Structures are given as C-alpha cells and as structure tokens.
Amino acid sequence: MSDTVSSVPLITPQDLEAFLDETLTEEELARIESALREQPTLRRELARILERRDQGEHSVAAIWRRFQVSCPSREELALFLAKKLPRPQADYIRFHLEVIACAICQANLDDLQSAQAQ
C-alpha cells in the first residue's frame, strides 16, 4: 500500500483506481469505502478519476485492466481445477490467482468450485 501518517495508510490515486477495478482485497475495499464516506477530498479525487475514465482513458494499462487481457478464460480455469493444464499454464494461473490476486478470476474459480461440488 502507500505511505503512512500516524500509522494510517494513505489512499493514493492508484489505490482508488484499484478500488474501481475491484482488484483489492475485501479488507482494502472496505477501508477505502469507509474513507470515501468520511473524506470529501477523497471523494473529489475519485470523481476526477471517474471523469477521466468516462472521457475515454486509452493508456495500455487502462485497456489491459478494463478488458482483463491477462486473465485466463473460464474454460482454462475449469481445466486448472481439473488439473488438466500443462505445467507452465497452470503455474501462470496459480501466479495470477495467488500473487496478482485477481478478484475477477478468483470469483470465477470460486463459482466453478461451487458448481463442481454440487
């Protein structure tokens, strides 16, 4: 996370971007949501980010995040669960889930695991 003041982590524009993309942990999402309720300056910063996005931000990073370019398909996640992927591909998916901590792919994986259990 960011620098700290009085042991309370500051919320950066990058944190707000990740908040909008829902790529943070549940704890971080809740912390930022709480801070947004309490801090008008933070809400204004979030509004500026949303306005920029609405105007069509076209950076490679923005497009990468928006279209989830690095995310495995649902079919690949199902093969990962079934342990039917080649090791390099399985290693990438493990990295994507555990290190990158992609909330979208984790939700897909959880859904697949739930369907598999039923």
N, CA, C and O of each residue as an XYZ file, in Angstrom:
472
protein
N       0.833     -1.176      0.000
C       0.000      0.000      0.000
C       0.883      1.246      0.000
O       1.995      1.196     -0.525
N       0.435      2.341      0.560
C       1.059      3.638      0.414
C       1.820      4.059      1.655
O       1.975      3.297      2.610
N       2.298      5.315      1.610
C       2.955      5.890      2.775
C       1.964      5.945      3.931
O       0.753      5.840      3.736
N       2.494      6.110      5.120
C       1.603      6.189      6.265
C       1.831      7.474      7.036
O       2.937      8.014      7.055
N       0.784      7.954      7.667
C       0.822      9.078      8.580
C       0.064      8.614      9.801
O      -1.090      8.196      9.698
N       0.690      8.683     10.939
C       0.076      8.211     12.174
C      -0.381      6.759     12.025
O      -1.434      6.384     12.540
N       0.386      5.965     11.341
C       0.143      4.538     11.120
C      -1.159      4.240     10.358
O      -1.593      3.089     10.308
N      -1.784      5.269      9.766
C      -2.964      5.064      8.931
C      -2.499      5.170      7.482
O      -2.024      6.228      7.071
N      -2.626      4.094      6.695
C      -2.157      4.159      5.313
C      -2.904      5.215      4.508
O      -4.130      5.306      4.567
N      -2.150      6.010      3.756
C      -2.754      6.991      2.867
C      -3.370      6.263      1.676
O      -2.936      5.172      1.308
N      -4.367      6.870      1.093
C      -5.013      6.286     -0.078
C      -4.571      7.099     -1.292
O      -4.834      8.298     -1.386
N      -3.905      6.434     -2.200
C      -3.343      7.087     -3.385
C      -4.327      6.997     -4.555
O      -5.291      6.234     -4.495
N      -4.089      7.768     -5.613
C      -4.909      7.619     -6.820
C      -4.853      6.188     -7.377
O      -5.846      5.690     -7.908
N      -3.699      5.534     -7.257
C      -3.581      4.149     -7.711
C      -4.485      3.233     -6.888
O      -5.076      2.294     -7.420
N      -4.588      3.512     -5.589
C      -5.481      2.731     -4.729
C      -6.938      2.921     -5.178
O      -7.716      1.968     -5.205
N      -7.293      4.163     -5.527
C      -8.657      4.436     -5.982
C      -8.936      3.751     -7.318
O     -10.038      3.251     -7.546
N      -7.935      3.732     -8.198
C      -8.083      3.007     -9.470
C      -8.349      1.531     -9.193
O      -9.253      0.937     -9.780
N      -7.563      0.946     -8.301
C      -7.730     -0.468     -7.955
C      -9.081     -0.696     -7.276
O      -9.702     -1.742     -7.466
N      -9.534      0.271     -6.490
C     -10.851      0.196     -5.849
C     -11.941      0.115     -6.923
O     -12.846     -0.715     -6.835
N     -11.849      0.975     -7.927
C     -12.837      0.971     -9.009
C     -12.788     -0.326     -9.813
O     -13.816     -0.824    -10.272
N     -11.597     -0.858     -9.975
C     -11.438     -2.104    -10.737
C     -11.720     -3.335     -9.886
O     -11.705     -4.460    -10.385
N     -11.978     -3.116     -8.590
C     -12.237     -4.200     -7.638
C     -11.122     -5.232     -7.635
O     -11.368     -6.437     -7.655
N      -9.881     -4.731     -7.610
C      -8.737     -5.626     -7.608
C      -8.012     -5.645     -6.267
O      -6.880     -6.120     -6.175
N      -8.656     -5.135     -5.242
C      -8.076     -5.117     -3.901
C      -8.690     -6.230     -3.057
O      -9.695     -6.834     -3.433
N      -8.072     -6.483     -1.924
C      -8.648     -7.452     -1.000
C      -9.941     -6.867     -0.423
O     -10.173     -5.661     -0.497
N     -10.763     -7.718      0.142
C     -12.016     -7.254      0.754
C     -11.743     -6.231      1.848
O     -12.491     -5.267      2.011
N     -10.663     -6.450      2.596
C     -10.320     -5.523      3.686
C      -9.956     -4.146      3.138
O     -10.372     -3.122      3.680
N      -9.168     -4.132      2.049
C      -8.775     -2.861      1.449
C      -9.969     -2.165      0.806
O     -10.105     -0.947      0.917
N     -10.827     -2.917      0.142
C     -12.035     -2.321     -0.437
C     -12.880     -1.666      0.652
O     -13.370     -0.550      0.479
N     -13.047     -2.363      1.771
C     -13.845     -1.827      2.887
C     -13.181     -0.598      3.489
O     -13.864      0.367      3.834
N     -11.845     -0.619      3.620
C     -11.117      0.522      4.194
C     -11.284      1.749      3.312
O     -11.506      2.850      3.816
N     -11.181      1.572      2.010
C     -11.310      2.712      1.103
C     -12.744      3.205      1.057
O     -12.987      4.412      1.027
N     -13.692      2.287      1.051
C     -15.106      2.691      1.059
C     -15.422      3.519      2.308
O     -16.120      4.529      2.227
N     -14.916      3.097      3.434
C     -15.122      3.836      4.681
C     -14.480      5.223      4.599
O     -15.085      6.219      4.997
N     -13.260      5.279      4.084
C     -12.565      6.566      3.950
C     -13.312      7.489      2.995
O     -13.361      8.698      3.221
N     -13.887      6.944      1.941
C     -14.651      7.765      0.993
C     -15.858      8.408      1.656
O     -16.220      9.543      1.347
N     -16.478      7.668      2.573
C     -17.638      8.234      3.283
C     -17.230      9.400      4.169
O     -18.003     10.336      4.369
N     -16.010      9.340      4.702
C     -15.567     10.331      5.695
C     -14.773     11.499      5.117
O     -14.666     12.541      5.763
N     -14.212     11.349      3.911
C     -13.281     12.350      3.398
C     -13.750     12.956      2.074
O     -13.640     12.318      1.027
N     -14.265     14.174      2.116
C     -14.725     14.835      0.887
C     -13.617     14.974     -0.158
O     -13.889     14.857     -1.352
N     -12.377     15.221      0.264
C     -11.288     15.372     -0.707
C     -11.041     14.060     -1.453
O     -10.728     14.067     -2.643
N     -11.180     12.962     -0.765
C     -11.009     11.658     -1.400
C     -12.139     11.395     -2.396
O     -11.912     10.829     -3.466
N     -13.362     11.811     -2.034
C     -14.496     11.657     -2.963
C     -14.277     12.497     -4.218
O     -14.612     12.064     -5.321
N     -13.713     13.706     -4.054
C     -13.435     14.553     -5.213
C     -12.378     13.907     -6.115
O     -12.488     13.957     -7.340
N     -11.364     13.306     -5.509
C     -10.325     12.610     -6.289
C     -10.925     11.442     -7.054
O     -10.590     11.219     -8.217
N     -11.814     10.696     -6.403
C     -12.482      9.581     -7.068
C     -13.342     10.099     -8.228
O     -13.389      9.475     -9.288
N     -14.013     11.220     -8.036
C     -14.836     11.817     -9.102
C     -13.963     12.217    -10.288
O     -14.370     12.044    -11.436
N     -12.752     12.756    -10.023
C     -11.831     13.119    -11.113
C     -11.395     11.878    -11.899
O     -11.306     11.903    -13.127
N     -11.129     10.809    -11.174
C     -10.729      9.563    -11.841
C     -11.874      9.038    -12.708
O     -11.659      8.627    -13.848
N     -13.084      9.054    -12.161
C     -14.249      8.583    -12.929
C     -14.481      9.455    -14.163
O     -14.812      8.944    -15.233
N     -14.310     10.754    -14.017
C     -14.482     11.663    -15.149
C     -13.458     11.355    -16.240
O     -13.789     11.314    -17.425
N     -12.215     11.141    -15.824
C     -11.166     10.807    -16.795
C     -11.496      9.500    -17.506
O     -11.313      9.380    -18.718
N     -11.979      8.527    -16.751
C     -12.361      7.241    -17.354
C     -13.524      7.418    -18.323
O     -13.546      6.812    -19.394
N     -14.487      8.251    -17.942
C     -15.651      8.489    -18.811
C     -15.263      9.179    -20.111
O     -15.930      9.010    -21.131
N     -14.184      9.957    -20.074
C     -13.723     10.650    -21.270
C     -12.944      9.712    -22.183
O     -12.539     10.100    -23.279
N     -12.738      8.503    -21.740
C     -12.083      7.521    -22.593
C     -10.594      7.422    -22.396
O      -9.825      7.682    -23.321
N     -10.178      7.053    -21.210
C      -8.764      6.830    -20.948
C      -8.296      5.694    -21.858
O      -8.912      4.628    -21.898
N      -7.218      5.925    -22.577
C      -6.763      4.941    -23.555
C      -5.324      4.489    -23.331
O      -4.650      4.113    -24.290
N      -4.842      4.515    -22.106
C      -3.485      4.020    -21.873
C      -3.480      2.499    -21.995
O      -4.513      1.850    -21.832
N      -2.327      1.948    -22.280
C      -2.209      0.494    -22.390
C      -2.636     -0.164    -21.077
O      -3.354     -1.164    -21.084
N      -2.191      0.401    -19.953
C      -2.545     -0.178    -18.648
C      -4.048     -0.153    -18.413
O      -4.614     -1.121    -17.904
N      -4.694      0.944    -18.779
C      -6.147      1.056    -18.581
C      -6.892      0.039    -19.437
O      -7.828     -0.610    -18.970
N      -6.477     -0.094    -20.675
C      -7.120     -1.063    -21.562
C      -6.866     -2.482    -21.063
O      -7.765     -3.323    -21.082
N      -5.648     -2.743    -20.620
C      -5.271     -4.064    -20.089
C      -6.185     -4.436    -18.923
O      -6.713     -5.547    -18.862
N      -6.366     -3.478    -17.987
C      -7.223     -3.736    -16.819
C      -8.684     -3.888    -17.234
O      -9.359     -4.828    -16.816
N      -9.162     -2.971    -18.050
C     -10.572     -2.944    -18.417
C     -11.003     -4.223    -19.136
O     -12.091     -4.743    -18.892
N     -10.148     -4.721    -20.017
C     -10.505     -5.895    -20.800
C      -9.902     -7.182    -20.259
O      -9.996     -8.231    -20.896
N      -9.289     -7.105    -19.096
C      -8.750     -8.282    -18.391
C      -7.903     -9.149    -19.319
O      -8.082    -10.364    -19.405
N      -6.979     -8.490    -20.005
C      -6.149     -9.152    -21.008
C      -5.341    -10.303    -20.421
O      -5.130    -11.315    -21.090
N      -4.893    -10.161    -19.195
C      -4.045    -11.203    -18.607
C      -4.838    -12.313    -17.921
O      -4.254    -13.278    -17.426
N      -6.153    -12.184    -17.889
C      -6.984    -13.180    -17.195
C      -7.184    -14.434    -18.045
O      -7.448    -14.344    -19.244
N      -7.057    -15.600    -17.417
C      -7.382    -16.838    -18.134
C      -8.885    -16.913    -18.368
O      -9.673    -16.313    -17.637
N      -9.266    -17.657    -19.392
C     -10.698    -17.828    -19.673
C     -11.321    -18.734    -18.608
O     -10.620    -19.402    -17.847
N     -12.627    -18.737    -18.576
C     -13.346    -19.609    -17.641
C     -13.042    -21.078    -17.951
O     -12.936    -21.904    -17.044
N     -12.907    -21.387    -19.228
C     -12.577    -22.756    -19.630
C     -11.193    -23.153    -19.110
O     -10.997    -24.272    -18.635
N     -10.243    -22.230    -19.206
C      -8.898    -22.503    -18.681
C      -8.930    -22.706    -17.174
O      -8.231    -23.569    -16.642
N      -9.744    -21.906    -16.486
C      -9.867    -22.072    -15.034
C     -10.470    -23.437    -14.691
O     -10.066    -24.070    -13.715
N     -11.430    -23.885    -15.491
C     -12.026    -25.209    -15.254
C     -10.983    -26.300    -15.466
O     -10.921    -27.256    -14.693
N     -10.167    -26.165    -16.503
C      -9.100    -27.142    -16.742
C      -8.056    -27.094    -15.629
O      -7.484    -28.118    -15.256
N      -7.817    -25.892    -15.104
C      -6.888    -25.727    -13.979
C      -7.401    -26.500    -12.768
O      -6.646    -27.217    -12.112
N      -8.694    -26.346    -12.480
C      -9.305    -27.080    -11.357
C      -9.203    -28.589    -11.556
O      -8.974    -29.334    -10.603
N      -9.372    -29.025    -12.776
C      -9.331    -30.460    -13.089
C      -7.892    -30.970    -13.216
O      -7.662    -32.153    -13.467
N      -6.922    -30.053    -13.037
C      -5.505    -30.395    -13.157
C      -5.170    -30.991    -14.532
O      -4.423    -31.963    -14.642
N      -5.744    -30.381    -15.571
C      -5.555    -30.871    -16.938
C      -4.812    -29.866    -17.823
O      -4.899    -29.930    -19.050
N      -4.089    -28.948    -17.203
C      -3.331    -27.969    -17.978
C      -1.850    -28.323    -17.960
O      -1.370    -28.924    -16.998
N      -1.126    -27.960    -19.007
C       0.325    -28.118    -18.970
C       0.890    -27.284    -17.816
O       0.330    -26.245    -17.464
N       1.972    -27.732    -17.245
C       2.528    -27.078    -16.050
C       2.764    -25.573    -16.229
O       2.405    -24.805    -15.337
N       3.353    -25.118    -17.345
C       3.567    -23.660    -17.466
C       2.263    -22.861    -17.395
O       2.214    -21.796    -16.779
N       1.229    -23.371    -18.015
C      -0.059    -22.679    -17.995
C      -0.671    -22.722    -16.594
O      -1.224    -21.726    -16.128
N      -0.576    -23.861    -15.927
C      -1.088    -23.987    -14.552
C      -0.304    -23.069    -13.611
O      -0.881    -22.446    -12.720
N       1.009    -22.990    -13.814
C       1.837    -22.105    -12.982
C       1.421    -20.651    -13.175
O       1.364    -19.891    -12.208
N       1.129    -20.255    -14.423
C       0.691    -18.887    -14.677
C      -0.630    -18.594    -13.963
O      -0.786    -17.545    -13.339
N      -1.565    -19.518    -14.058
C      -2.867    -19.297    -13.416
C      -2.699    -19.221    -11.904
O      -3.324    -18.383    -11.254
N      -1.869    -20.078    -11.343
C      -1.597    -20.033     -9.894
C      -1.010    -18.669     -9.518
O      -1.423    -18.065     -8.528
N      -0.047    -18.186    -10.310
C       0.561    -16.872    -10.091
C      -0.504    -15.777    -10.187
O      -0.557    -14.878     -9.348
N      -1.336    -15.859    -11.203
C      -2.379    -14.862    -11.429
C      -3.345    -14.799    -10.238
O      -3.777    -13.718     -9.838
N      -3.675    -15.960     -9.681
C      -4.605    -16.018     -8.550
C      -3.939    -15.648     -7.232
O      -4.515    -14.912     -6.430
N      -2.734    -16.151     -7.005
C      -2.098    -16.000     -5.696
C      -1.264    -14.729     -5.554
O      -1.287    -14.094     -4.500
N      -0.535    -14.354     -6.588
C       0.342    -13.188     -6.489
C      -0.357    -11.928     -6.978
O      -0.378    -10.912     -6.283
N      -0.926    -11.996     -8.167
C      -1.663    -10.846     -8.696
C      -2.951    -10.655     -7.904
O      -3.440     -9.535     -7.751
N      -3.490    -11.757     -7.407
C      -4.721    -11.743     -6.598
C      -5.890    -11.139     -7.372
O      -6.601    -10.267     -6.871
N      -6.074    -11.616     -8.595
C      -7.156    -11.118     -9.442
C      -8.505    -11.534     -8.852
O      -8.840    -12.718     -8.805
N      -9.258    -10.550     -8.412
C     -10.554    -10.813     -7.780
C     -11.557    -11.398     -8.772
O     -12.404    -12.206     -8.392
N     -11.467    -10.998    -10.026
C     -12.400    -11.498    -11.039
C     -12.166    -12.983    -11.285
O     -13.112    -13.771    -11.318
N     -10.908    -13.358    -11.457
C     -10.597    -14.774    -11.696
C     -10.871    -15.611    -10.443
O     -11.307    -16.757    -10.545
N     -10.619    -15.048     -9.284
C     -10.911    -15.785     -8.053
C     -12.403    -16.031     -7.927
O     -12.818    -17.109     -7.501
N     -13.216    -15.048     -8.290
C     -14.671    -15.226     -8.252
C     -15.105    -16.296     -9.242
O     -15.965    -17.119     -8.928
N     -14.518    -16.292    -10.439
C     -14.821    -17.331    -11.421
C     -14.425    -18.704    -10.898
O     -15.181    -19.666    -11.032
N     -13.241    -18.795    -10.303
C     -12.768    -20.067     -9.764
C     -13.678    -20.547     -8.638
O     -14.026    -21.726     -8.581
N     -14.065    -19.638     -7.743
C     -14.977    -19.992     -6.642
C     -16.304    -20.515     -7.196
O     -16.852    -21.495     -6.692
N     -16.811    -19.858     -8.228
C     -18.060    -20.280     -8.850
C     -17.919    -21.676     -9.460
O     -18.800    -22.521     -9.302
N     -16.814    -21.909    -10.149
C     -16.577    -23.227    -10.740
C     -16.452    -24.311     -9.674
O     -16.967    -25.417     -9.839
N     -15.759    -23.984     -8.573
C     -15.607    -24.941     -7.479
C     -16.970    -25.249     -6.852
O     -17.264    -26.397     -6.516
N     -17.790    -24.217     -6.700
C     -19.139    -24.407     -6.125
C     -19.979    -25.293     -7.037
O     -20.664    -26.199     -6.562
N     -19.932    -25.041     -8.326
C     -20.700    -25.858     -9.285
C     -20.183    -27.286     -9.288
O     -20.963    -28.231     -9.412
N     -18.892    -27.446     -9.156
C     -18.281    -28.772     -9.135
C     -18.704    -29.549     -7.901
O     -18.892    -30.763     -7.965
N     -18.855    -28.859     -6.781
C     -19.245    -29.504     -5.521
C     -20.699    -29.966     -5.549
O     -21.071    -30.892     -4.829
N     -21.524    -29.320     -6.383
C     -22.942    -29.661     -6.453
C     -23.123    -30.750     -7.418
O     -24.247    -31.200     -7.638
